[in-house]
């Protein structure tokens, strides 16, 4: 995770099970080279799939290292990992690859979110790093990422990617053009890396990544990326088949001139709400912000959504509004003010009684009843679940008819960690 100071990320999880190590040595490739060793004759858009396009842009070289082999063994021990990154990669990876290419950065960097978050924009670490790129709150502020009650750019696919790549380029330039040192600093903090370099220089030692005295977490972080890039470079060497990924954009942006509920936008676009949410994880609430905003939708849905948005009155796009409780307010007073039932306010805001406090935010349903976006507004009651032996996120998601991404988001789980028997999860079952 990027940090403008020191790393606060939890240590990487242990290898899940003993795995078969690679049958051939790790290819040795220089971290200072900025272009592929064998440039492809194909234009990026001409590659048959996205993996082929990425493969053509891999350029790093690294010495054989036991930690790279250990990381590779960890990937090989978790075959479901490829299925997960295939599912999420279909939504997000094309955009990341395109952004990396446009900046003329090595395409190994496009694989970094697979290491950081398993390509999960909802991933949140115990230290509050968030999104595909696991950006800390202070780092997000330093990078100018937008964040308010309605929206967090650290979860947004485009804004987080642009900010993370800006930060990586800055680290690369500061650290004399060495990408491996830049990635180590992305994980462990620029201060930690520069101090390690200074110590080695004072002792007359080498100052490349492999020679620096860095914490175990950061020492393991770079090898994990190298191991993953080796898998992508030659999956057949380990009898792996990467899930197919189309070399085509998964989304385009549609501008909204005012606030629109996500459920309403999905209905207008003719697509599932879950898919719209997956493409727009930066939107934190049931609706976009009141001002001009953008929604990402599949390319084939964009013209339909634009046309239907333009044909509707703004009042037809939002069934909810936000109200901040003032001193002296009562539920009855607020209900009369907005012409809704007290019971509707209680239901929409999960209030068991009539007590409210100044400064709290209430969601007000227009038209007197919560309507179809009740789940988005938070009216679904939480349900506790205790993890049993043999449980997995996939199994629990299937049992309760929810998505794996939702379970991770609701419980701030590390998507790369294993569930533990007895662990308690909170689930919101029965909503959209």
Buried (B, 14 or more C-beta within 10 A) or exposed (E): BBBBBEBBBBEBEEBBEEBEEBEEEBBEBBBBEBEBEEEBEEEBEEBEBBBBBBBBBBBBBBEEBEBBBBBBBBBBBBEEBBEBBBBBBBBBBBBBBBBBBEEEBBBBBBBBBBBBBBBBBBBBBEBBBBBBBBBBBEBBEBBEBBBEEBBBBBBBBBBBBBBBBEBBBBBBEBBEEBBBBBBBBBBBBBEBBBBBBEEBEEEEEEBBBBEBEBBEBBBBBBBBBBBBBBBBBBBEEBEBEBBEBEBEEBBBEBEBEBBBBBBBBBBBBEBEBBBBBBBBBBBEBBBBBEEEBBBBBBEEBBEBBBEBBEEEEEEEBBBBBBBEBEEEBEBEEBBEEBEBEBBBBBBBBEBEEEEBEEEEEBBBBBEEBBBEBBBBBBBBEEEEBEBEEEBEBEEBBEEBEBBBBBBBBBBBBBBBEBBEEEBEBEBBBEBB
